[in-house]
Every structure is written in structure tokens, then in C-alpha cells.
Amino acid sequence: MRLPEFIKKATNNSPIVHRRDVVTFSIFLAVSAIFWGVRSAQEEHDATYEVALHIENMPAGAVFTTHIPATLRVTLYDNNIHLIDYGKGSSFRSLTVDFNRYADVAGNFRISGAELQSLLLNELSSTTQITAMSPALIDARYALTEGKKVPVRLLADVTTEGNYRDFAPEIRPDSVLVYAPRNILDTLRQVHARPLRAIGLTDTLRQMVGMELGVGVKATPDSVEVTVPVIQYVTREFNDIDIVAKDVPAGKRLILFPRQVNLRCLANYDHYSQFSKEDFELSVSYDSIKARPDRQFLPIDIYTPLNSTEVYNFQLSAQGVEYTIEE
């Protein structure tokens, strides 16, 4: 018998008696290792695997409207040899089932626990046992439909801090394709996203929000991106803005007291320096005198081409002005 190199080196410089002892010991180690390997391979244990689930022969227009798992979590009991083989990616790691075999005309797709285990055992050794499986069975709903596009509605409860202001939520996409049995689709006009609640915002909120769907209803996509714009504002004051008299008949003159007022508003912080008092027009209308001749003060109207995201919450140093009419 040819000795391994390390044994030769260990025995070259040793007395003959010592060489025999080393050889005997080495043979003992080799036999022990073989015995340990055989015994270890025969030991039985549990091991858990992910098994991909594939459904074939689905008819055109068939859509699952309730959850179908993409994988099954299966725990097996067997000796180490078989468990190692299953872990290497054998055919057991994928299970294909025929849609037509387990679907009925009422829209149910069901594979019992016993049937599911039987399908899995067909791919396993006769000595292998299934000790656990999740899910324990497949019980889903499907619909034969092309779907229906409906708008998405959102109930939002949003507040901001201080001089921050929120605006109407934006939903993307604003409509989704819904799959459901025909009797549900015929009466469906909209779907609702899950309610959104955000308190004390100081920045624009972007969040994915799922859908609130009934049993047997599926939406594509099944979530939408909701954006709640939030803008910071600062107080801005414009002094001595002239008040213009409008609709004054020919031959008459409207004298106002005072002729100028100050205007305070909340201005978009990002555009604070871009605004001036020329962006605002203050006016009173002669027609309001004809409507209320007993009125002592004329109300001041405010006009600005700026939109509400730029300025809002206007306050005047005087809510109305006194007047006299000169012929």
C-alpha cells in the first residue's frame, strides 16, 4: 500500500518500530473517517426549502383576484444524503400545476393540502416525509375578464406646522385597471386607496399607498404614489398701495379716504424676494354705492395675478374706505 506523502515524511527519520505505529494510526484514522462519513450520511434531520409554484394552461383573460403564493415553504425529514440532493436544486424545487384541473366555473381555484402534498411527494424519494408546509393549501379566486379602468380616490388627513401649508394630494397613477367578476365590475365606479394620515408636516410628503379592495377584486397596479405638496411661507408687508376707483360714471369723481393702505400676506419662502406691491391691485367699485347707498365705507377688492401657491392670507390695514362724490 502506497503511503500518503505526509506519512512518508513523518516516518523517514523515525525508527522502524515508530514507523509501524504511525502507519497503523493513520489507517485507523482513515477507517474512522469513512465510518463517520457513512454514519453521518445515514443520520436523519429536518430541512426547509423554498419550492417555486408555477400554474400552466391559464385561459386568456383569466386573472387571479386573490393572493396566489409564488413559493411554497416545505420542511422535509430524511437522511442527509437526500436532503443535500434536494438542496442542490433538484426538480423538487419547482412545482407546476394545471389551472384547468383545480379551477371551477364559479371562479374558485383550490388545491387541498392532501393534494398539494401528493404533488410534492411525486418529486421526492420514497423515504422522504413532509413535516410542514406553508401555505397548507391553495384557495384563491379568479376572474375571466379584460378588466375595467376606474379612478382612484384618496381620503387624506394632513396637517402642517406653523407657516407651512399643504395642497391637494396628487395621485399617480390616478386610475387603475381592476379585475373582478362581471357582476362586480358592472357596478364599480371607483376604487379607494388606503386612508393617509400625516401630522405636522414641514416638507413635501411622498408615499406609496396600497388599495382598499374587496374580496375577489384585484387592481393593477395595486398601489399608487401619493404626493402631498408642502410649501413654507413667510410674512410679507407692502406699504402705501394706491386704491383705484372703478366704474365711476362720466362727470363724477370719487374721493377716497384713505387713498392708500398697507397689505400684509404670507409669501412663498422660495420666491420671497420676487414679489413687489406692483403685483397687487386694490380697488373699490362705484357700483357698490348704487347697491347700498346708505353704506359709509366701500369694501376694498384685491386682485393679483399671483396664484395661491405664491401668496395667500391677505390682510389690509383698512377693510374699507370712506368716500365722497364730486360732480
Secondary structure, 3 states (H helix, E strand, C coil): CCCCHHHHHHHHCCCHHHHHHHHHHHHHHHHHHHHHHHHHHHCEEEEEEEEEEEEECCCCCEEECCCCCCEEEEEEEEEHHHHHHHHCCCHHHEEEEEHHHHECCCCEEEECHHHHHHHHHCCCCCCCEEEEEECCCEEEEEEECCCEEEEEECCEEEEECCCEEECCCEEECCEEEEECCHHHHCCCCCEEECCEEEEEECCCEEEEEEEECCCCCEEECCEEEEEECEEEEEEEEEEEEEEEEECCCCCCEEEEECCEEEEEEEEEHHHHHHCCHHHCEEEEECHHHHHCCCCCEEECEEECCCCCCCEEEEEECCCEEEEEEEC
